[in-house]
């Protein structure tokens, strides 16, 4: 089983260096491909000075799904793993990855991908993620983060990589499409990565319009505009509205901000649903990916391939 690791990055030189160090320590035999967005922090020079990166792909777009597809395009392994630049693989990661893909599922579905937990290190200890599974219209979907997942190449080809119309949520969209094609996503507890968190654990402000545009686009594109899908979207919006109203009541938010967020949610839902319907008609095949890996070949503006100079 030959494994290629694709690491998209943007202005994350120091975190990327730590991620590469961990791969060199715990998975030295893998092929490493770094896809660098339009970084302005010296990432390209740092990567080119290392001898543990096989390919550096330069792109001029900030969309992470473009970066993922650009790396997949250059990968030569029969297994392609994605690791975020600010995550570090832990000991046993590669063995767990291989074992997860090699195991035979009990339900007979073909195993197309494997994912594992993210250990978030705090001063008080370590938190970890658990497997997240949802059933949507009779389809069991196991979600995975785009920062710690590995695919069999045939599964990636079947879904045509990642949907570049999405700025966020590309990994969750891929999970829906894998499930739709009958591929199982395995959960391997030993396939773990780690990240550092600040001690105060602050929460980043959400862009509600983009959040709901992405959510509605994914659901409508993959399942159509059905009552059950509309109900699921409305349930998400209601839950978020109640939580935001609670913040206002506790003095942690302003009523005008709550109203503005509600407007952004509505605009995101309308825009996302419209785009999702358009995408569903643009690609009526089961892969549901009108802007995937195979749709273009102009992502890279420069490629530094050490494989061609060392053979």
Secondary structure, DSSP 8 states (H G I E B T S, - for coil): --EEEEEEESS-HHHHHHHHHHHHHH-TTSEEEEEE-S--SSHHHHHHT-SS-SEEEEES---HHHHHHHHHHH--SSEEEEE-TT-EE-TTHHHHHHHHHHS--TT--EEEEEE--EEEEETTEEEE---EEEEETTEEEEE--TTEEEEEHHHHHHHTS--TT-SS-HHHHHHHHHHHTTEEEEE-TTS-EEEE--TT-------HHHHHHHHHHHHHHHH-S-HHHHHHHHHHHHHHHHHHHHHHHTTSS-HHHHHHHHHHHHHHHHHHHHHHHHHHHH--STT--TTSGGG-S--EEEEEETHHHH-
